[in-house]
């Protein structure tokens, strides 16, 4: 029987009491309060921002306001991909020049190591294993895109990336129909919930105040309003990612894109030997409606994809429950990659939302005049990007120019999403086009990308 929802598989299997052993859940705000910095959102971005600010200036009074509990959103539901992907790099290269985008990419490469080293320093056991990222092509058209992608990564300075043919790919992981792949060392598997819980405990140990079960209904200059009181501070930082649309005035800022996952029962050693998946390398593909997967620390395969990508009116899911059709589609995708797994039990399924700006560019912003700041729009690569964003927010708040404050995503502005029903119709049409393009490329084995996918890219604003 597949457990559907319940936040995520990570919650269902993590036995660590929250937030720390022997302590009760964090209390909600009960009255008006003041702080030097108030952070809205208790996920990776908010927690990392609090961590780095407090480490830089221990005297800062920092309060985090979290609607549910730390890690309720994407930080506790994601695929556990700690890697160097950055949303919007090509657009930043076009707007600010290639050297600026290369600096951003180098910062992302270093961020993978920063997260690993910080987790070790703080004693956070998040099942981290650095096996890199293998992105595979399974059709001629995907192979053409893979080679273009690989060349682009090299041009942005990732000279330690490796390109494999079909035989070398299947020697790494025995994927059915694999025709090539690109491997980067800048990636690591992580148990996302253990990372967020460990980080929350670390910031509390530094003296940061966290109020859970405290929904913020409005963010305004120098104040965050909740049903239980208002917290006033010189700086109010919005770190709400895929839940941003629920805030007053933010309905069309970032689209909450839905992503779903399933996970298998633990696989025996003999199966892993047949698959050849020995070093916990992260696995993705070059399909338009792409997938992402990891070998978990307890020897399961967790695999995800878009499913039903968007709910009308920017609504979010209910505690991670996803559609049965999405579970079936992800199961079929898993078995197509690994036919030997056909019939393997799927124990958990869940979903969550991620923030998508209209131009698909992640960004970090601070308006010193109003004290309002925000970071997000990670488009699915937030496990690492949130750390770089948090360090950048730290430097912006502290007010001294640094290498991070000079990166091209700082203070980036983007137009809002279209109103409904055009938003819903557009996203549904977009992903229908991508799935049609994938089916066409698989059926025809043509070596070029289907024009329909190019059209969808242009309409969506992704390229």
Secondary structure, DSSP 8 states (H G I E B T S, - for coil): --EE-SS-HHHHH----SSSTT--------S-EE-SEEEE--SHHHHHHHHHHHHH-TT--EEEE-SSSTTSSGGGTS--EEE---TTHHHHHHHH-HHHHHHHHHHHHHHHHHHHHHHHHTT-----B---EEEEE-SHHHHHHHHHHHHHHHHTT-TT-EEEEHHHHHHHS--TT--EEEEESSEEE--HHHHHHHHHHHHHHTT-EEE-S--EEEEETTEEEETTEEEE-SEEEE--GGGGGGSTT-TTTSEEEEEEEEEE----HHHHHHHT--S--EEEE--SS--EEEE-TTS-EEEEE-SS--BGGGB--STT---HHHHHHHHHHHHHH-GGGTT--EEEEEEEEEEE-TT---EEEEETTTTEEEEE--TT-HHHHHHHHHHHHHHHHHT---TTTTSTTBT--------TTHHHHHHHHHHHHHHHHHHHHHHH--SS--HHHHHHHHHHT--
